[in-house]
């Protein structure tokens, strides 16, 4: 099976592999961090389907440096995670640099991704997330602090961003230049502005433009619902890899399909309801191992609608699965499903997860007056948002 490796040990790499410093990601597929979803159980489930890079939920740099219990409690990795990857969020160069040192030195993290794409109002109104790249000097200081802290450990630093705040305030081309100058190993672009949130259609042309201008590898993100979409994106944009987020909600087998198509093989047939039920059972088992059965099954409830979307399932069974309490009850409910029911055609290629509608981006007063470093302290933009 294709895998992510350390190229200091295995110098040969396929032409389609993604190089991040000394790491090789083959196939060039990255699981996007998603709050409340991409914990160690889900990452392991996806990794069992196909190789790639599986990134931990977003962690705040201040939370790490100040040893916040909630933040440190999220830094849990499965034994099978040979390469530990964390997405780090921060607005202060010093805290970001110190957090990278802790991640690398104390937790054995081998890849750090910096988040500059979060469109959530509680983040942007404080100057964080997708608002921050507008302040070019501050962005560069943060990136240089992270890269400098990571260098002694030999780990690559990447960044993820959006096109900009809105169509009148685009930042992604400057971000690509700054990331390359700062020594980042790659930049990932979600082809939407912060104002779009997750609505509308991702602008793959912007990914292509970034690829034309950036001196480092570019990863494309947005509207990859099927494995074929990843190939279309890479052909359209010339991107070096893809970042998959909402497309794998309730569909961890997407990574199996991606591994196949990147190897030049046809994607396997979509699963029957019986095969989906087996995936649900495995997911619940991993969550129970991670959190304990009661808490794990409670966490599993939100995944049920994603897994069963489009399938014909009785209303009573569907409701009961959304309130499942333990593995025994789950087994009984899954046994009521028709295992031979084919995957619903109407769900192929459709959007999954949150979408919403465009909205004005909440920003600090006067934020757009200048691209210089902000005068105000942005510490409030970091507090209490580990996980998103």
PyMOL commands that set and color helices and strands:
alter all, ss='L'
color gray80, all
select helices_A, chain A and resi 40-49+61-65+69-73+93-107+121-124+129-134+136-151+172-182+204-213+227-237+246-248+254-262+273-291+293-308+315-321+327-334+345-347+367-369+379-381
alter helices_A, ss='H'
color red, helices_A
select strands_A, chain A and resi 5-6+18-20+23-25+29-31+53-60+84-89+109-116+156-162+164-166+169-170+186-190+217-221+241-244
alter strands_A, ss='S'
color yellow, strands_A
deselect
rebuild
show_as cartoon
